[in-house]
Amino acid sequence: MKSLIVLSLALNALAATVHLDWSIGWVTADPDKTGHTRRVIGVNGKWPPPQIDVNVGDLLEVAVHNNLGDWNTTLHWHGIYQQGTNNYDGPEYVTQCPIPPKSSMLYKFPINQVGTYWWHSHVSGQYPDGLRGPLIVHDPKVPFKYDHEIVLTVSDWYYDEIRKLIPRFLNKANTNGQEPFPNATLINETVLPKITVLPNKTYLVRAVNIGAFLTYTLWFQDHDFQIVEVDGIYTNPALAQQINIAPAQRYSFLLKTKSTATTNYPFVAFLNNVASFGGVPAGFKDKALGWLVYNPSGPLPSAKSVAYSPFDDYTLKPTDNLARYRAPDRTIILNVSFNPDRTGITRAYFNSTTYQAPKIPTLFTALNAVQPAVDRPSTYGLQTDPFVFKKGEVIDIILNDHDSGPHPFHLHGHAFQLLYRSPPNAGDYKGSSHLTYPAVPMRRDTACINPMGFMVLRYTADNPGIWLFHCHIEWHILQGLTATILEAPELLNGLLTIPQDQRDICAAAGIDISPYSIAAFGTTAINGLAAPDTPPLVVRRRRARSLEPETAALTLDAR
């Protein structure tokens, strides 16, 4: 017991409070250096916004001051489970009121995880305008050796502000629901980056897709690498040459440099089969190039041709050897489809519901509800697609993709086990009797489903709170591809206290969170609807966006 007390005191001594003071406002930038200067959302007058570096055990405080002038904001800490701090998770109208212009809020939560994460706005359509960045949690007991770290972000980029694109996207004239296609690809929020490396060293590369739409394949010429972490979960080292990285996903891998510093090597983030997309703008380059620079005075070569052959993340094994969770207590089946609503606008549906935010944040409704209402999904408005689970229940989420494109699905507050992912065009899930689930499944918080296939996720409801489950393609969030997971809502009153500054931003935003208002309007959507939209009558197959290999090699000259 004495040794445990000494260890606890030592860890507490190492912990620190990391306090950041952020003014969020508009600045101008031309990140792809083509002369398309536009407004972007920066922090403290600068763009790109800062990377956050903390150590496990630290307390992170971020004071957010909204100086946008014409837009609300919030921040989400993607992949951070927020155990006991659900009110700081960040989605507007879910765990908090939006922060209106000229208002401030302090996010404050302990860091109890390690690995690679990111932060971004969780006001619909906002983070693609630039309010995003890496969040790195350093581990003094990291289970592998390396000499240096590299953080590598990849993202799509639009020349227009997202709010200008939304009215054209959510429009009945856009009959097939075609997503706006980006104009450029950025690596570390720029183009043609040069990353200086030393010979005969091992680098821990932390790769994060902070984009809104596109999945990229990352490849380093003449350099293999070993995957050692996905979405904050350490994995047994796995050799790879290429990885697919979808929006919100993270990979960390060990890359060993060459023994001599004579030649520079390109690396590429490329988009497979760009011809399968609709609305690709003229001049879009489907390969973004950067270099590992060994020799600053040497040439920067173009990339070779390579066949598309990404690593399958389903095969990864966590180092903690956490066994497959027991058989589920609850199973929910979510059919993914895109169909016109009653006004003719193409919406995204889980089963028959397209998500509509409530007038009052769902967390506040849960905190004010009493038995038996607190456990009823209808208490939270059926248009939020609510699912209520008891603490400790094991949950299977089965997804059937009725769309012709892949989707990265993210669960707030958890990492799930990926029990099964079908190949493309496999059809719907038809039971588990013919499926083989791994004894030690890979875990992550964002996983991709294949087009017209299915996927089986399993997790334990061990984190009381209100957690979103949604596609992390921002356009699909805008279309409503979101469900609300309520874990043990009856326990939240004893776990959470909403601080005064969060109550103040509700008042500033004109949101009445009094018990009377919650009772009257907690089930009502912002748009006034109190029930799900018209259920889909047909499955609409949109233009294919395949992730399947091409038969021909790709020429990766992005210059």
N, C-alpha and C positions, 0 to 999 in steps of 0.2 A: 504493500500500500504506500509506503514512504517513497519508493521509486516512482510510482505513478504520480504522486503529488509533485515531486521534483520535476518530472517530465512536463506536467501541466503548467507549472510555473515557468519553465523554460520556453514553452510554446507561447504563453501569454506575453512573455518579455519580448519575443521576436515580433509579435503582432503590432501593427501600426494602424493609425487612422489616416486614410488617404482622402484628403478633402480637395475637391475641385470646384471652382466657381465659374460657371459657364453662362455667358450671354449668347443666346441663340438668335441670329439675325441674318439678313441677306448680305451677301457679298457678290462679287462678280469673278468669273473664272472661265478659262478656255482650256479645259483639261486635255483635249486631244490635239491641241495646237493647230487647228485648222482655220482659226479666225471666227469660230462660232462662240463668241463670248456671250455668256448669259448669266442671269441671276442664279445663284446657288445658295444653299443654307449652310452657313459657317458657324464657328464657335469662336467667340472673342475676336471677331473681325477677321478671322483667317479661314481658309479652306485649302486643303482638306482639314476636317476636324481632327483633334488629337487622338492618338492611340492611348488607351488606358492600360497601365501596367501595375499589377498588384501582386502581393504574395498571399498564398493560402493562409487564412487566419486573420487577414487584415479586415478592417471595417472601411467600406467604401462609402463616401458621402459625395454626392454631386448636387450642387445647388444650381437649379435651372432657372434662368430669367428669360422669359419670352419677349424678345424685342423684334419679332417678325413684323409686327404692325398690322398684318392682314390675315393671320392664320393662327389657329390653335396649335399646340404641340404637346407631346409626351415623349418619354424615353422608355424603351424596353431593353432588357439586358439578356440578350438571346442565349439560352442554354443555362442560365443561372436559375436554380430551382426555387429560390425565394422561399425556403422553408421557414414558416413563421413570419414571413414578411410579404405576404401575398399582395398587400396594398401598394407595394413598390414594383410590381411586375410591369406595369406601364400601359397596357392597351386602353385607349379611351373608351368610356362607357362600359368597361368590363370591370377593372379593378380601381379605376379612378375617374374623376372628371377631367376633361381636357384642360390644359393650362392655357388660358386665353392671353392675348397680347397684354403686356404691361403687368403680368402676374408672375409669381415665382413659386417654386416648390423644391423642397429638399428630398432627394432620394437617399436613403440611408439603410444599408444592409450589410451583414457580415459575409465574407467570402469563405465558403466552406468546401469549395471544389477546386480542382486544378485543371489546367489545360487551356484550350484555345476557344474563345468565345467572341462575340461582337455585340455592339450596342447600336440601336437605331431607333428612329421615331416609330411610334405605333399609332399615328394618326393616318388614316387611309390616304395613300398616294403620296406621302410626304418624303419618306427616306430616299426614294430615287432622285430627289432634287439635291441630295448630298449630305443629309443629316444621318451619318453612319460612320462607324469606325471599329477597329479591332479592340477587343478586351482580352488581355493576356494575363492568366493567373499562373505565376511561377511556383514551382514545386521544389523545395530544398531536398526532397527525397525522390527526385525523378528516377525511374527505374532503368534508364539507359544513359550512355555517355555521349557527349558531344562537346565541340569546342566553341561554336558560335550559333546564334539564332538569326534567322531571316523571317520576317513577316511579309507574306505575299497576298495581297488582295486582288481579286478579279471581279469585274462588274461590267454590266452594260450601261450605256450612257445615252441620254436623249438630249437633242438640241432644244426642244421645247420644254417648258415647265409642265409638270405632270397635270396640273389643274387645267391647262389648256387642252390637253389630250383627252381628259376624262369625258367632256361632253360629246366629243366625236366618237368615243369608244362606247359609252353607255347611251346609245342612240338607236332607235328602231331602224334607221337607215343602214346601220352596221348589222345586216341581217344574219351573218354567220358568227357574230361575236369575235371578229378578228382582233387580236391584241395589237396595239401599237408596237411597231418593231423599232428597236433602238438604232441610233445612228453610228455608234462606235463601241469599241471594247476598251476598257481601261485596265491597266495593271498598276497597282499602287496609286490609283487615281490619276494616272498619266499614261502616256504612250511611249513605247521604245525605251523602257527603263534599263539602266545598266547597274547591275549589282556586283560590287567588287567582292571577290573571294580570294582566299589564300590557298596555295597548294597543300595537298596532303592533310586536309582538315575535314572534320565531320561537322556538317551544319544541320541543325534542326530547323527545317522549313515549316512554318505554320501557314497553311494556305486557307483562305476564307473567301467564299463567294458572297459579296455584299451587294449583289445586283438584284434586279427586280423581276427578271423574266428568263434569261437564257442560262442553260447548263453548258459549261465549258469542259473541254478535255485538256488537261495539263500534261505537258511532255517536255522533258529536258534532253536535249540531243547528247547522245553518248554518255549519259549518266543514268544508271538505274538508282532506285531509292527504296528504302524500307519504311513502310507505313507503321507508325507506332502509336497513333492516337486518332480517333474520330470523335468529333463533337464532345470532347472532354473525357472520353473513355480510353484508357490505355489499352493497346492491343499487343498481342504477340507480334514481333516483327514479321512483316509480309513484303516480299520483294515485288516491285511493280515497275513498269515503264510508263504507264499512263493512268491517270485517274479522271473519272467524271466527277465534277463538283457542281452541284446544283445550287440555286439560291438558298442561302442560309447554312449550307453545309461547311464543315471544317475538316481538314486533314492535317496531321503533322507527320512528317517523314524525315528520316535521316538520309542525307545526301553526302557521299564521300567525294571530295574533289580530287582532281588528277594530281599526279606527283610532281608535275612541272608547270611553270607559269609562263608558257609560251603562247598557247592558243586560247582564244575566247570561244565560248559555246553559246548558241542560241537556245532559248526555251520558248515554248509556244502555248498560248491558250487558244484553242480553236473550237469552232462550232461545227459539229458533224452534220453533213447533209443539209446545208443551208438552203438548197433548192426546194426542200419540202415545206419551207415556211412561206406564208403569204405576206405581202406588203413590205418586202425588204427594200429599203431605200437605196437609191443609186449611190455608189461610192462606199457602201458598207463592206468592210474587210472581215472575212470570216476567220481570219487568223491574226491574233495579236502577238507581237514578237518582243522579246526582251533578251538580255544577254547575261550570262555569268562571265564577268570580266576578270580574267587572270592577268592579262597584259594590257594596261591602259593605252599603250602606244600601238597595239596590234589592231588588225582589221576586225570588223564586226560582221561575221559571215551570215548569209541567209541560211534558213533551215533546210535540211534534207527532206525528202519525201518519206512518209511513214504511213503504214496501214493503221486504220482505226481499230484499236484493241485494248480497251480500258480494263483495269482491274475490277473485279466484282467484289464490292464491299460486303456482300452477304457472307463471304467466306472468312471474314475476320473473326478472331477469337479474343475476347477480353482477357487481360492478364490476371484479373481476379478470379477467373474460372467460375463466375456466378452461373449456377445451373439454371436451366429453363424453369420459370415459375410454374407452380402447380397448376392443375386444370382450372380453367376460369370459373368464377362465380357468375359473371355476367358476360354476355357477348353482344356487341352491337355491330350491325352490318350497315355500311354506308355505301350507297350506290352514287357514283359521281357522274353527273350529266350536265349539259348546257342546253338550255331551252328558252324560248321567249316567254316573258311574263305576260300578264294581261294587257300591258301597254305595247307589247311588241319588242321590248328591250331584252336582249339575250342575258340571262342570269345563269349563275352556277348553283347547282343543287346537290346537297346530300339528301338522297331519297326525294322527298317532296318539299323540302324546305330550303329556301335561300335566306341566308342570315340577314337580319335587319337589327341594327343596334337599338337597345332600349333607351328610353328617355332618361333613365336614372341608372347609374352603374350597377351592374349585376351584383357586385360584392356588397354594395350598400343595401340592396334588397335582401340579401341573405342575412346580413347582420341585424336587420330589423324584423325578420320573419320569425314566427314561433311555430311550435308543433301544432298540428301536423303539416301546416302549410310549407314549412321550411324544406321538407323533403319532397314536395310535389314539383315536378318540372313546370307545370303551368304557372306556378308562382312567379317564374322568371320570364314569362312571355314565350309562347311557343315559337315566335319568329326568331328567337336566339338559338334555336335547335338545342335545347338543354337536355343533359343526361345527368341524373343524380346518382352518385355511388356512395356506399358506406365505406368508412375507413377500414383498410385492410383487405378489401375485396380485390381479387385478381380479375383484370378486365382484358378481354380480347376485342380488338378493333379490326374488323374485316372490311377492307376496301375493295370495291369492284369498280374499275375504271371504265366507264362507258364512253369515254372521250378518246379521240385518236392521238392524243399527246400525253407525254409523261407528266407527273406532278410530284413535287417535293412536299411531303406532308410533315408538319411540325406540331409537336405537343408541348405546350408550356408546362413548366413545373416538373418535368420528368425526362428521363431517357427510357425508351421502350426497347424491348427485345424484338428483333425482326425474325419471326419464326419461319416465314415463307414469303417468297416473291416469285410470282409466275413469270414466264417469258411473255413477250408481247403477243397479243391476239389469242391468249389462252381462254378467254371468256371469264365467266363469273366463278367465284368460289362455290364448290359443290360439296362441302364437308371435308373433314380432315382425315377420314379413314384411309385415303389413298395417298396422303402426304406424309413426308418424313420431316419432322422438326429436329433441328440440332439439339444435342444435349446441353451445349453451352452456346447459346445464340449470341450473335453480335448485338451490341446496343448502341444507340445514338438517339438524338432528339429530332432529327430530320432525315427522312428516308424517301426514296423515289419509287413510285409505282410505274410499271411499264404500261404502254398504251394498250387499251382493250384487254388488260389482264387484271390480276387481283394480288392482294398483299395481306398478310396476317401479322398484326402487331399484338404484343402482350405486355402489360405493365401492372404494377401493384399500386392501388390507390392509397398511398401512405403519406400524402402531403395535402392535408386539408386546405381547400382554397377553391378559387374560381379560375379555371385554366382553359384557354382556347385551344382548339385543335383545328388546324387550317392548312390549306395549300399555301406555300410561301412564294408563289408567283403573285406579285402585288396586284396585277390586273384581276386575278381570280378572287383575291380577297375583296376587291371592289365589287365584283359580281356576286359575292355572297357565299363563297366556298369555305364556310366556317361553322363549327359547332362549339357549344359551350359545355365544358365538363365541370360539374359541381361535386367536389369531394368533401364529404362529411360537412355540409354547410351548417348543420346544427352545432358544430363545435367551434365555429369561427368566433362567436362572441367571446369565448374564453381565451382565444389566442391572439386576437387583433384589437388594437385601438387605433382609430383613424386620427392622426394628428391634426392640429388646428390648421396648419397651412394647406392641407388637402381639403378641409372643409371650406377654407377661404376661397380656393380656386373654383369650387363649385358655385359659391355665391357670385364670384366675379363672372362666371360663365352663364349665370342666370339659371342654374339648375338647383331646384329646391329639393334638398335631401332630408327634409323633416319627415318624421314617421307618417304624418298624414299624406304628404305628397307621394311617398313611396307606396303606401297602401293604394293610393288612387291611380298612380301612373307607372308603377314598377313593371307591369306586364305589357306596357305599350311601347311600340317602336317610335323612333324619332319621327318617322314619316306618318305616324298616326295609326298605322295598321296594328291590330291586336291579334293577328293570326297569320299562319304561314301564307305565302303567296300561292298562286294557282299551281297545283302539282304538275310536274312534267307529264305529258301524254305520250311523248315519243322520245326515243334516244336519238339526239342529233349528233351525227358524226361530222366533226369539223375537219378542216384540212390537216393531213397527217403531218406530224412532227416527229419523225422516227429517231430513235437512238440506236437502231440496229446497225451493224457494221456495213460499210460500203464495200463492194467487191474490189474496187480500184484503190490504189494508194492515193493518199492526199498529198498535194504539193504544198508544203508549209512555208512558202516564201511570202511573208507578210510585209515586206518592205516596199 
